[in-house]
Amino acid sequence: MSSPYFCNHLCVVSVCNMPPNKKKGKGKKEPKKGAKKPAVRKPLTLKQKQRKESKVVRADSLNWKPVEIPDNLESYEGLYGIEELDGVDVKYVDGKAEFVVKEEKKDTKKEENENEDKNEIEDEDDEEEFTGFDDPVTETKRPSDEPDLKSKKKQKPNKDDELRENAFVGVDASLPKDTDLPKWSMENVSLSTYTINGLAGCGFKEPTAIQRKAIPLALQGKDVIGKATTGSGKTLAYGIPILERCLAQLESKTNTIKPPTAMIFAPTRELAHQVVDHMNKIAKFSPLAQNGIVSITGGLSIQKQERLLSHGPSILVATPGRCLELMEKSVDLVNRMALTDMIVLDEADRLLQDGHFEEFEKILDMLNKHRPKKTQGVSRRWQTLVFSATFSRDLFGKLSNNKPRNKESSFIENDEILSLLNTKLQFRDRTPAVIDANPKEIVSGKVTEALVECGPSERDLYLYYFLLMYPGSTLVFANAIDSVKRLVPFLTNLNIPTFSIHSSMIQKQRLRALERFKAAGEKNQTAVLIASDVAARGLDIPNIDHVAHYHLPRSADVYVHRSGRTARAGKEGVSVMFCSPQEASGPFRKLRKLVADSANKGSRMNMHSDVKLLPIEMDLVTQLKPRVNISSKLANSTISTVSTKKSDSWMKEAAEELGVDMEEEFVDDHLRKQRLRDDNKILTKDQAASLRAELKSLLNERLRINKRRSYLTSGVDNLAHQMLTGDSHEAVWGHAKVKALDQLKKGKSTKKSK
């Protein structure tokens, strides 16, 4: 936080004493000797002026302005943003900081004095034109058509008052031309004009299956449990009823801070910020203030979140950890949250999973204890909306676990879903409405699943082959953060634009990586996002063509949510798995049994019955091996160098704190072996420069089918014709442009021999 200080400048004017006869104009008469001198009023000191012209204000009532931070800075070490103040002085009284600002009235007096000085210098003709400034201010009331400056200042809206109006600023928000979306007119449901215009602005002309079933029930105040595939529009299924409830509760302006209309809980920070973004887009034309929808997540400034919560936003979107932290600091906040009308669980299976998110259970207990039992206008319990793509118990089990599973519990029915959720939640209705928008499939039917069989050490090679042959927007998932960190320099060395996101990154870096990846996808540019499972759930990144599983997921539910990042909003996509022979015999087979369509449930199915083998051209794979080997060496050297520097820094700090000399014989054997392995991977500057030059030469050389270097018109594929028509592959001579989805739909499932 930067707090600029305003400075009081003292101007010292020296006047030379000249004889009276040499001065221009009439000189002043000297007082007679013995005469009583008139009393001279002593000028105020600097401190007295500051005390008279300033007042102490609270920090949260100041006009804070955000400071733009350049994107070229990589590490903020947890810093999310900076805010600054203008014209504010900071004083420390008894060790406490006080914020002092100047009175506006003093500034107006200074302006009036300046105007009077100017008028004295002007001629008589000019004085007639500006007599309005010289007229004395009388105490009589002025007519309404001539308001003075003071009345204007009083009418100036206060920023804090705007935020305290329960996040609403009025119902006279400007709307575009009349919009008609007849397909959104569902049974006994009439959405407001604000919501209809928001839907039209986002291009949502008709509701999805889950929205058509859930919105009417939610608007009636019933508890709803919604189950639908990823990318089916679950966010708006609960977002629209919340916005309609906010509009229905719109009242006159009051000075009291009202409780939130709804609290939405999400398992990850990225999902919470995405929900806020979607809600703001739909509420664009509604009378919802700028801070009416607030995200409460970790990784961001807790002081700023406290300041936003103090103004009573209508909708809170939170992760359990940060929400619990804020609730434990303020009883008033808990009492306000306990009066909420609606609680929403997005990705509820993850929020309520055993051993995870104990904070959420504590939040529910605190809200239950502080919710008034008998209060006029407040029901005994809040409305609960639960949404997820998976509710099966077996989906959460590890795929490497060889314990026999209960066949009857693989696909649970709606009654069992109710019993599972009732153990975690207390619904207001005895029998909540269960909506199953995908009764026949777990993975969306728009997703085409594919398999690449490769050895554990060949994942890099086949991943590069896939990204090179099928350009587009690709999301690559890895199980380990170390793999995510290594794949970024590996693909960057191969001239593939790559971004990364994992749980060890600070929130600012995560959001920046997502924004850059989305921007590349919107421009239809080739881009790759390497991610851990932190990005597997709920994230709605548009225009993702492929999802690649660099490692098989540890559980089936993670696979479902990973694959759901593509084929969203009615589009089609590809989910490809890179599987080793060891994984194919165990975890992969178990995964297919859990995720297969219900039509195949209970039957003995082949491992590849519903997964297609991706066509692999081994001739091109052979040509890619030299590139991959060099890029792997460079990437390993980069990672090892960073790891060694961090290890040395940690050892040095530990030795300084203990007050001992860091000698080789005191280093642990395990650390010594790890250091030796890292040193073997580190390249010298000359070696790295030589490898980079060699790799650059290989990348400049275009690949050729069957390594042919003869005439352009020879062979089955006419290269000259492809070049003229624009159908030639950008990276491979003699290969036509092809999409992975189109090639998989052709049904090719055999590898081409070399």
C-alpha positions in Angstrom: 0.0 0.0 0.0 1.4 3.3 -1.0 0.2 6.5 0.7 1.5 9.6 -1.1 2.0 12.5 1.2 0.8 16.0 0.3 3.5 18.6 0.9 3.0 22.1 2.3 5.4 24.4 0.4 6.5 27.6 2.1 7.4 30.5 -0.2 9.7 33.1 1.3 9.5 36.5 -0.5 12.3 39.0 0.2 11.6 42.7 -0.6 14.6 45.1 -0.8 14.2 48.4 1.2 14.4 51.2 -1.3 14.2 54.9 -0.5 10.7 56.3 -0.7 11.6 58.7 -3.4 12.8 55.9 -5.7 9.6 53.8 -5.4 7.0 53.9 -8.1 3.7 55.3 -7.0 2.8 56.8 -3.7 4.8 55.6 -0.7 3.3 54.8 2.6 3.4 57.4 5.3 5.7 56.7 8.2 4.1 56.6 11.6 4.8 59.5 13.9 7.1 59.1 16.8 5.4 58.4 20.0 2.2 57.2 18.3 0.8 53.8 19.5 1.5 51.1 17.0 -1.6 49.2 15.8 -1.9 45.6 17.0 -0.3 43.2 14.4 -2.0 39.9 14.0 0.6 37.1 14.1 0.5 34.8 11.2 -0.5 31.2 11.9 2.3 28.7 12.1 2.6 25.8 9.7 1.2 23.3 12.3 -1.7 25.6 13.1 -2.6 25.9 9.5 -2.5 22.2 9.0 -4.6 21.6 12.1 -7.2 24.1 11.0 -7.4 23.1 7.4 -7.4 19.3 7.8 -9.4 16.5 9.4 -8.8 12.9 10.4 -10.7 10.3 8.5 -11.0 6.5 8.5 -8.9 4.4 6.1 -11.8 2.6 4.5 -13.6 5.9 3.6 -10.7 7.2 1.4 -10.7 7.1 -2.3 -8.2 4.3 -3.0 -7.0 4.0 -6.6 -5.4 0.7 -8.0 -1.9 0.9 -9.4 -1.2 -0.9 -12.7 1.6 -3.5 -12.3 3.7 -4.3 -15.5 3.3 -7.9 -16.7 7.1 -8.3 -17.3 7.6 -8.8 -13.6 7.5 -12.6 -12.9 7.6 -12.9 -9.1 5.4 -10.9 -6.8 6.0 -13.2 -3.8 2.3 -13.3 -2.9 1.6 -9.6 -3.7 -1.6 -9.3 -5.7 -2.0 -5.5 -6.2 -1.2 -2.0 -4.9 -3.5 0.8 -4.1 -2.6 4.5 -3.7 -4.0 7.7 -2.3 -3.6 11.3 -3.4 -3.7 14.3 -1.1 -3.5 12.3 2.2 -1.1 12.8 5.0 -0.2 10.1 7.5 0.4 11.0 11.1 1.4 8.7 14.0 -0.2 9.4 17.3 0.7 7.2 20.2 2.0 4.6 17.7 -1.2 4.6 15.7 -1.5 5.8 12.1 -4.1 8.5 11.3 -5.1 9.6 7.8 -5.5 13.4 7.5 -7.0 15.2 4.5 -7.6 18.9 3.7 -11.0 20.4 4.0 -12.6 21.2 0.7 -14.1 24.5 2.1 -10.6 25.9 2.5 -9.9 25.2 -1.2 -13.0 27.1 -2.2 -12.0 30.1 -0.1 -8.6 30.1 -1.7 -10.2 30.1 -5.1 -12.4 33.1 -4.1 -9.4 35.0 -2.8 -7.6 34.4 -6.1 -10.6 35.6 -8.1 -10.7 38.7 -5.9 -7.1 39.5 -6.5 -7.5 39.1 -10.2 -10.6 41.4 -10.2 -8.6 44.1 -8.5 -6.0 44.1 -11.3 -8.6 44.2 -14.1 -10.0 47.4 -15.5 -13.4 48.9 -14.7 -14.9 47.5 -17.8 -13.7 44.0 -17.0 -15.0 44.4 -13.5 -18.5 44.8 -14.8 -18.4 41.5 -16.6 -17.3 39.6 -13.4 -19.5 41.2 -10.8 -21.1 37.9 -10.1 -17.9 36.7 -8.4 -17.7 39.8 -6.2 -21.3 39.8 -4.9 -21.3 39.0 -1.2 -23.0 35.7 -0.2 -26.2 36.4 1.7 -28.0 34.1 4.1 -31.3 34.4 2.2 -32.4 31.3 0.4 -31.7 31.2 -3.3 -34.2 30.1 -5.9 -34.1 26.4 -6.9 -32.8 27.3 -10.4 -29.6 28.8 -8.9 -28.0 26.2 -6.6 -24.7 27.3 -5.0 -21.5 25.3 -4.9 -22.3 24.0 -1.4 -25.5 22.4 -2.5 -23.8 20.8 -5.4 -21.2 19.3 -3.1 -24.0 18.0 -0.8 -25.7 16.4 -3.8 -22.5 14.6 -4.9 -23.0 10.9 -4.2 -20.7 9.2 -1.7 -18.9 6.1 -2.9 -19.5 4.4 0.4 -23.2 5.1 0.3 -23.4 3.5 -3.1 -21.9 0.3 -1.9 -24.1 0.2 1.2 -27.3 0.0 -0.8 -27.2 -3.8 -0.8 -25.2 -3.6 -4.0 -28.1 -2.0 -5.9 -28.1 1.5 -7.4 -31.5 1.8 -8.8 -33.9 0.2 -11.3 -33.4 2.8 -14.0 -30.4 1.1 -15.6 -30.0 1.7 -19.3 -31.3 -1.2 -21.4 -30.7 -1.9 -25.1 -33.6 -2.3 -27.5 -36.3 -4.8 -26.7 -35.0 -8.3 -26.9 -37.2 -11.4 -27.3 -35.9 -14.8 -26.4 -39.0 -17.0 -26.6 -37.2 -20.2 -25.8 -36.3 -18.9 -22.3 -40.0 -18.7 -21.5 -40.2 -21.9 -19.4 -43.1 -23.3 -17.5 -44.5 -20.8 -15.0 -41.3 -18.8 -15.4 -41.0 -15.2 -16.6 -37.5 -13.8 -16.4 -36.9 -10.1 -15.9 -35.9 -7.8 -18.8 -32.5 -7.3 -17.2 -31.7 -11.1 -17.3 -33.1 -11.5 -20.8 -30.9 -8.7 -22.1 -27.9 -10.2 -20.3 -28.5 -13.6 -21.9 -28.9 -12.1 -25.3 -25.7 -10.1 -24.9 -23.8 -13.4 -24.1 -25.4 -15.2 -27.1 -27.4 -17.7 -25.0 -30.5 -18.0 -27.2 -32.0 -21.1 -25.5 -31.5 -22.9 -22.2 -29.7 -26.2 -21.9 -31.3 -29.3 -20.5 -30.1 -28.7 -16.9 -31.1 -25.0 -17.1 -34.6 -25.9 -18.4 -35.2 -28.3 -15.6 -33.5 -26.5 -12.7 -34.4 -22.8 -13.1 -38.2 -23.2 -12.6 -37.7 -25.3 -9.4 -35.1 -23.0 -8.0 -37.3 -19.9 -8.6 -40.1 -21.6 -6.6 -37.8 -21.8 -3.6 -37.2 -25.6 -3.7 -34.0 -27.4 -2.9 -32.4 -28.7 -6.0 -29.7 -31.3 -6.7 -28.5 -31.1 -10.3 -26.4 -33.6 -12.1 -25.1 -32.8 -15.6 -22.0 -33.3 -17.7 -19.3 -30.7 -17.6 -19.9 -27.8 -20.0 -23.7 -28.1 -19.9 -24.4 -24.7 -18.3 -24.7 -25.5 -14.6 -23.4 -22.1 -13.6 -26.4 -20.3 -15.1 -28.7 -23.0 -13.8 -28.2 -21.5 -10.3 -26.9 -18.1 -11.4 -30.2 -17.0 -13.0 -32.4 -17.8 -10.0 -30.0 -15.9 -7.7 -30.1 -12.8 -9.9 -33.9 -13.0 -10.1 -34.1 -13.3 -6.3 -31.8 -10.2 -6.0 -34.1 -8.2 -8.2 -37.2 -9.3 -6.3 -35.6 -8.1 -3.0 -34.8 -4.7 -4.4 -36.0 -2.1 -1.9 -35.6 1.6 -1.0 -32.2 2.9 0.0 -31.3 2.2 3.6 -28.2 2.9 5.7 -28.2 -0.6 7.2 -25.9 -3.3 5.8 -28.1 -6.1 4.4 -27.1 -9.8 4.4 -26.1 -11.5 1.2 -28.8 -12.9 -1.0 -26.8 -16.0 -1.9 -23.5 -17.6 -1.0 -21.8 -19.7 -3.7 -19.0 -22.1 -2.7 -16.5 -23.5 -5.2 -13.5 -25.9 -4.5 -10.9 -23.9 -6.4 -10.0 -20.2 -6.7 -10.1 -20.3 -10.5 -13.6 -21.7 -10.5 -14.7 -19.0 -8.0 -13.3 -16.2 -10.2 -14.9 -17.7 -13.3 -18.3 -17.8 -11.6 -18.0 -14.1 -10.7 -17.1 -13.3 -14.3 -20.1 -15.3 -15.7 -22.5 -13.7 -13.2 -21.3 -10.2 -14.0 -21.8 -10.8 -17.7 -25.4 -11.9 -17.2 -26.1 -9.0 -14.7 -24.6 -6.4 -17.1 -27.9 -4.6 -17.7 -29.3 -5.2 -14.2 -29.2 -2.5 -11.4 -26.5 -4.4 -9.7 -23.6 -2.2 -8.6 -20.0 -2.8 -9.5 -19.2 -4.6 -6.3 -22.5 -6.4 -6.0 -20.9 -9.7 -6.8 -17.7 -10.3 -4.8 -15.2 -13.2 -4.8 -13.7 -14.3 -1.5 -10.7 -16.5 -2.3 -7.2 -17.1 -1.0 -4.2 -15.6 -2.6 -5.6 -12.1 -2.7 -5.6 -9.2 -0.2 -7.7 -10.1 2.8 -7.9 -6.4 3.8 -9.5 -5.5 0.5 -12.0 -8.4 0.9 -12.9 -7.2 4.3 -13.5 -3.7 2.9 -15.8 -5.1 0.2 -17.7 -7.2 2.7 -18.3 -4.2 5.0 -20.5 -2.7 2.2 -22.9 -5.7 2.1 -22.6 -7.2 -1.4 -25.6 -9.2 -2.6 -23.8 -12.3 -3.9 -20.7 -13.9 -2.4 -18.6 -16.5 -4.3 -16.1 -18.1 -2.0 -13.6 -20.9 -1.4 -14.1 -22.5 2.0 -10.6 -21.7 3.3 -10.7 -17.9 3.0 -14.4 -17.7 3.9 -13.8 -19.5 7.2 -10.8 -17.3 7.9 -12.9 -14.1 7.5 -15.8 -15.5 9.5 -13.5 -16.4 12.4 -12.3 -12.8 12.6 -15.7 -11.1 12.7 -18.9 -12.2 14.6 -20.9 -9.5 12.8 -20.0 -11.0 9.5 -21.1 -14.4 10.6 -24.4 -13.0 11.8 -24.9 -11.3 8.5 -24.0 -14.4 6.5 -26.3 -16.6 8.6 -29.3 -14.6 7.2 -28.6 -15.5 3.6 -31.4 -16.9 1.5 -29.5 -19.3 -0.7 -26.4 -21.5 -0.4 -25.0 -23.0 -3.6 -22.5 -25.8 -3.9 -20.7 -25.9 -7.2 -18.7 -29.1 -7.9 -20.4 -30.5 -4.7 -18.8 -33.9 -5.0 -15.4 -32.3 -4.4 -16.5 -30.0 -1.7 -18.1 -32.9 0.3 -15.5 -35.5 -0.4 -14.3 -37.3 2.7 -11.0 -35.9 4.0 -11.3 -32.7 1.9 -12.6 -29.3 2.7 -13.2 -29.6 6.4 -13.5 -25.8 6.4 -16.8 -26.1 4.5 -18.3 -28.3 7.2 -17.2 -25.8 9.9 -18.8 -23.0 7.9 -22.1 -24.8 7.8 -22.0 -25.4 11.6 -21.3 -21.7 12.2 -24.1 -20.6 10.0 -26.5 -23.0 11.6 -25.6 -21.8 15.1 -26.0 -18.1 14.3 -29.1 -18.3 12.1 -32.1 -16.9 14.1 -34.8 -19.5 14.8 -37.8 -17.2 14.9 -37.4 -14.0 13.0 -39.9 -12.2 10.8 -39.1 -12.5 7.2 -36.4 -15.2 7.7 -37.2 -18.8 7.1 -35.9 -21.5 9.4 -33.4 -22.7 6.9 -31.9 -21.4 3.6 -32.5 -22.8 0.2 -29.8 -25.2 -1.0 -28.7 -25.8 -4.6 -26.2 -28.6 -5.3 -24.6 -29.1 -8.7 -22.0 -31.5 -9.9 -21.1 -33.8 -12.8 -20.3 -36.9 -10.7 -21.9 -38.4 -7.6 -20.6 -42.0 -7.7 -18.7 -43.4 -4.8 -16.5 -45.5 -7.0 -15.4 -42.6 -9.1 -13.4 -41.2 -6.1 -11.4 -44.4 -5.6 -7.8 -44.6 -6.7 -7.4 -46.4 -10.0 -4.2 -48.1 -8.7 -6.2 -49.7 -5.9 -6.7 -53.4 -6.6 -9.4 -54.0 -4.0 -12.6 -55.6 -5.4 -15.3 -53.0 -5.9 -19.0 -53.4 -5.3 -20.6 -53.8 -8.8 -24.0 -52.6 -7.5 -22.5 -49.3 -6.3 -20.8 -48.3 -9.5 -23.7 -46.2 -10.8 -25.8 -44.9 -8.0 -29.4 -43.9 -8.4 -31.1 -40.7 -7.5 -32.3 -42.0 -4.1 -28.7 -43.0 -3.2 -27.5 -39.5 -4.2 -30.1 -38.1 -1.7 -28.9 -40.3 1.1 -25.3 -39.4 0.5 -26.0 -35.7 0.5 -28.3 -35.8 3.5 -25.4 -37.1 5.6 -23.5 -33.9 4.8 -26.2 -31.3 4.3 -29.5 -30.4 6.0 -32.0 -29.5 3.3 -35.0 -27.3 3.9 -37.3 -29.6 1.9 -37.9 -33.2 3.0 -37.4 -34.4 -0.5 -35.2 -32.1 -2.6 -35.8 -32.2 -6.4 -33.1 -34.3 -8.1 -32.4 -33.4 -11.7 -30.4 -35.8 -13.8 -29.6 -34.2 -17.2 -27.2 -37.0 -18.3 -28.7 -40.3 -17.2 -26.9 -42.4 -19.8 -23.4 -41.0 -19.9 -20.8 -39.7 -17.6 -18.4 -38.2 -20.1 -20.2 -35.9 -22.6 -21.2 -37.5 -25.9 -19.5 -34.6 -27.6 -16.1 -35.7 -26.4 -14.3 -38.2 -28.7 -11.9 -40.3 -26.5 -8.6 -41.5 -28.0 -5.6 -43.5 -26.8 -1.9 -43.4 -27.7 0.1 -46.4 -26.6 3.7 -45.5 -25.7 6.4 -46.3 -23.2 6.9 -44.2 -20.0 10.0 -42.6 -21.5 8.3 -41.8 -24.8 5.5 -39.5 -23.5 7.5 -36.4 -24.5 8.0 -37.7 -28.1 4.3 -38.6 -28.7 3.0 -35.5 -27.0 5.2 -33.3 -29.3 3.9 -35.4 -32.3 0.3 -34.8 -31.3 0.8 -31.1 -30.8 2.7 -30.7 -34.1 0.3 -32.7 -36.2 -2.9 -31.3 -34.7 -2.4 -27.6 -34.0 -4.9 -25.7 -32.0 -5.8 -25.0 -28.4 -4.7 -27.9 -26.2 -4.9 -28.4 -22.4 -2.3 -30.9 -21.1 -2.8 -32.5 -17.7 0.0 -34.0 -15.6 -0.2 -35.6 -12.2 3.0 -34.0 -10.7 4.0 -30.3 -10.5 7.6 -31.2 -11.4 6.3 -32.6 -14.7 4.3 -29.4 -15.3 7.5 -27.3 -14.7 9.6 -29.5 -17.0 7.1 -29.6 -19.9 7.0 -25.8 -20.2 10.6 -25.2 -21.2 10.6 -28.5 -23.2 7.8 -27.3 -25.5 9.0 -23.7 -25.5 12.3 -24.9 -26.9 10.3 -26.5 -29.7 8.7 -23.2 -30.7 5.3 -24.2 -29.2 3.6 -21.3 -27.2 3.2 -22.8 -23.7 1.7 -21.6 -20.5 1.4 -23.4 -17.1 -0.8 -23.4 -14.0 -0.4 -25.4 -10.8 -1.1 -25.1 -7.1 2.4 -23.8 -6.3 1.9 -20.6 -8.3 0.6 -17.5 -6.7 -2.8 -16.4 -7.7 -1.6 -13.5 -9.8 0.5 -15.8 -12.0 -2.4 -18.3 -12.3 -4.8 -15.7 -13.5 -2.3 -14.2 -15.9 -1.5 -17.6 -17.5 -5.2 -18.3 -18.0 -5.8 -14.9 -19.5 -3.0 -15.3 -22.0 -4.1 -18.8 -22.9 -7.7 -17.6 -23.4 -6.5 -14.7 -25.6 -4.6 -17.1 -27.8 -7.6 -19.3 -28.2 -9.9 -16.4 -29.1 -7.5 -15.5 -31.9 -7.5 -19.2 -33.1 -3.7 -19.4 -32.5 -1.9 -22.5 -31.4 -1.3 -22.5 -27.7 -0.7 -25.1 -25.0 -1.6 -24.9 -21.3 0.2 -27.4 -19.0 -1.8 -27.9 -15.8 -2.1 -29.9 -12.7 -5.5 -31.0 -11.6 -6.1 -27.6 -10.1 -7.5 -26.7 -13.5 -9.5 -29.9 -13.9 -12.8 -28.8 -12.3 -15.3 -26.2 -13.4 -13.0 -23.9 -15.5 -14.8 -22.7 -18.6 -12.0 -21.9 -21.0 -13.6 -21.4 -24.5 -12.3 -22.9 -27.7 -10.3 -25.8 -26.3 -9.9 -28.3 -29.1 -8.0 -31.1 -27.3 -7.4 -32.3 -23.8 -4.3 -34.5 -23.4 -3.7 -36.7 -20.4 0.1 -36.8 -20.1 -0.4 -39.1 -17.1 -3.5 -41.1 -16.4 -5.5 -39.5 -13.6 -5.4 -41.0 -10.2 -9.2 -41.4 -10.0 -12.0 -41.7 -12.5 -13.8 -38.5 -11.3 -10.7 -36.5 -12.2 -10.8 -38.0 -15.7 -14.4 -37.0 -16.1 -13.7 -33.4 -15.1 -10.5 -33.2 -17.1 -12.2 -34.4 -20.3 -15.0 -31.9 -19.6 -12.7 -28.9 -20.3 -13.3 -29.5 -24.0 -16.6 -29.9 -26.0 -18.3 -27.2 -24.1 -21.4 -25.2 -25.1 -22.5 -27.8 -27.6 -19.1 -28.0 -29.4 -17.1 -31.2 -30.0 -13.7 -32.0 -28.7 -11.0 -34.7 -28.3 -9.7 -36.3 -25.1 -6.5 -38.3 -25.7 -4.6 -40.4 -23.2 -0.9 -41.3 -23.3 -0.8 -44.8 -21.8 2.1 -47.1 -21.0 1.7 -50.9 -21.2 1.8 -51.2 -17.4 -1.0 -48.7 -17.1 -3.1 -50.4 -19.8 -3.2 -53.7 -17.9 -4.4 -52.1 -14.6 -5.5 -48.5 -14.1 -6.7 -47.9 -17.7 -8.9 -51.0 -17.7 -10.5 -50.0 -14.4 -11.0 -46.5 -15.7 -12.9 -47.7 -18.7 -15.1 -49.9 -16.6 -16.1 -47.0 -14.4 -16.6 -44.4 -17.1 -18.0 -46.5 -20.0 -21.5 -45.8 -21.2 -24.4 -47.3 -19.3 -25.3 -49.3 -22.4 -22.1 -51.3 -21.9 -22.6 -51.6 -18.2 -22.5 -55.1 -16.9 -21.2 -56.6 -20.1 -17.7 -57.9 -20.8 -16.2 -55.2 -23.0 -12.9 -54.9 -24.8 -10.5 -52.4 -23.6 -10.7 -50.4 -26.8 -14.5 -50.8 -27.4 -15.3 -47.1 -26.8 -11.8 -45.6 -27.1 -10.2 -45.2 -30.5 -6.5 -45.5 -31.2 -5.0 -42.3 -32.5 -3.3 -42.9 -36.0 0.4 -42.6 -35.6 2.8 -42.2 -38.6 6.0 -43.8 -37.4 8.1 -42.2 -40.2 7.4 -38.7 -38.8 7.9 -39.9 -35.2 11.4 -41.0 -36.2 12.2 -37.6 -37.7 11.1 -35.9 -34.5 13.3 -37.9 -32.1 16.5 -35.7 -32.6 14.4 -32.6 -31.8 12.9 -34.1 -28.7 16.2 -35.4 -27.3 17.9 -32.0 -27.6 14.9 -30.2 -26.1 14.8 -32.6 -23.2 18.5 -32.0 -22.4 18.0 -28.3 -22.4 14.8 -28.4 -20.3 16.5 -30.8 -17.8 19.4 -28.4 -17.5 17.2 -25.4 -16.9 15.2 -27.2 -14.2 18.3 -28.6 -12.5 20.0 -25.2 -12.4 17.0 -23.7 -10.7 16.7 -26.6 -8.3 20.4 -26.4 -7.4 20.3 -22.6 -6.7 17.2 -23.1 -4.4 18.9 -25.9 -2.6 22.1 -24.0 -2.1 20.2 -20.9 -0.9 18.2 -23.0 1.6 21.3 -24.8 3.0 23.1 -21.4 3.4 20.2 -19.9 5.2 19.8 -22.9 7.5 23.5 -22.9 8.3 23.5 -19.1 9.1 20.5 -19.6 11.4 22.2 -22.4 13.3 25.5 -20.5 13.4 27.6 -23.3 11.8 29.9 -23.5 8.8 28.4 -25.2 5.8 30.9 -27.9 5.1 30.6 -30.9 2.7 30.9 -33.5 5.4 27.7 -32.2 7.2 25.6 -32.5 4.0 23.1 -35.4 4.1 23.8 -38.4 1.8 20.4 -38.0 0.2 21.0 -34.4 -0.6 24.5 -35.1 -1.9 23.1 -37.8 -4.3 20.4 -35.4 -5.5 22.9 -32.7 -6.0 25.1 -35.1 -8.0 22.2 -36.0 -10.2 21.3 -32.4 -10.8 24.9 -31.5 -11.6 25.1 -34.2 -14.2 22.1 -32.7 -16.0 23.4 -29.1 -15.9 25.0 -28.0 -19.2 27.8 -25.4 -19.6 27.1 -22.2 -21.5 29.0 -23.5 -24.5 27.2 -26.9 -24.4 23.8 -25.2 -24.1 24.6 -22.8 -27.0 25.7 -25.6 -29.2 22.6 -27.6 -28.5 20.3 -24.6 -29.1 22.0 -23.9 -32.5 21.6 -27.6 -33.5 17.9 -27.5 -32.4 17.3 -24.3 -34.3 18.7 -25.9 -37.4 16.4 -28.9 -37.0 13.4 -26.8 -36.5 14.1 -24.8 -39.6 14.1 -28.0 -41.6 10.6 -29.0 -42.6 9.5 -32.6 -42.1 8.7 -34.8 -45.1 6.6 -37.9 -45.5 8.8 -40.9 -46.1 11.7 -38.4 -46.1 11.1 -37.9 -49.8 13.1 -35.1 -51.5 12.2 -35.7 -55.1 9.7 -33.9 -57.3 6.8 -32.0 -55.8 4.2 -33.8 -58.0 5.5 -37.4 -57.2 3.8 -39.9 -54.9 0.2 -40.3 -53.9 -0.1 -36.7 -52.5 0.5 -33.9 -55.0 2.6 -31.4 -53.0 2.3 -28.7 -55.7 -1.5 -28.9 -55.6 -1.6 -28.8 -51.8 0.6 -25.7 -51.8 -1.6 -23.9 -54.3 -4.9 -24.8 -52.6 -3.6 -24.1 -49.1 -4.3 -27.6 -47.9 -0.7 -28.4 -47.1 0.3 -29.0 -43.5 2.4 -26.2 -42.1 5.0 -28.4 -40.5 5.1 -31.5 -42.8 5.7 -31.6 -46.6 3.4 -33.9 -48.4 0.8 -34.0 -45.6 -2.6 -32.4 -45.8 -4.1 -30.4 -43.1 -6.1 -32.6 -40.8 -7.9 -32.3 -37.5 -7.7 -34.9 -34.8 -11.5 -35.0 -34.5 -12.0 -35.6 -38.2 -9.3 -38.3 -38.3 -10.7 -40.2 -35.3 -14.2 -40.1 -36.8 -12.9 -41.9 -39.9 -12.3 -44.9 -37.7 -8.6 -45.4 -38.3 -7.1 -47.5 -35.5 -4.0 -49.0 -36.9 -0.4 -47.7 -36.9 1.3 -47.1 -40.2 4.5 -49.1 -40.5 7.7 -47.4 -41.2 
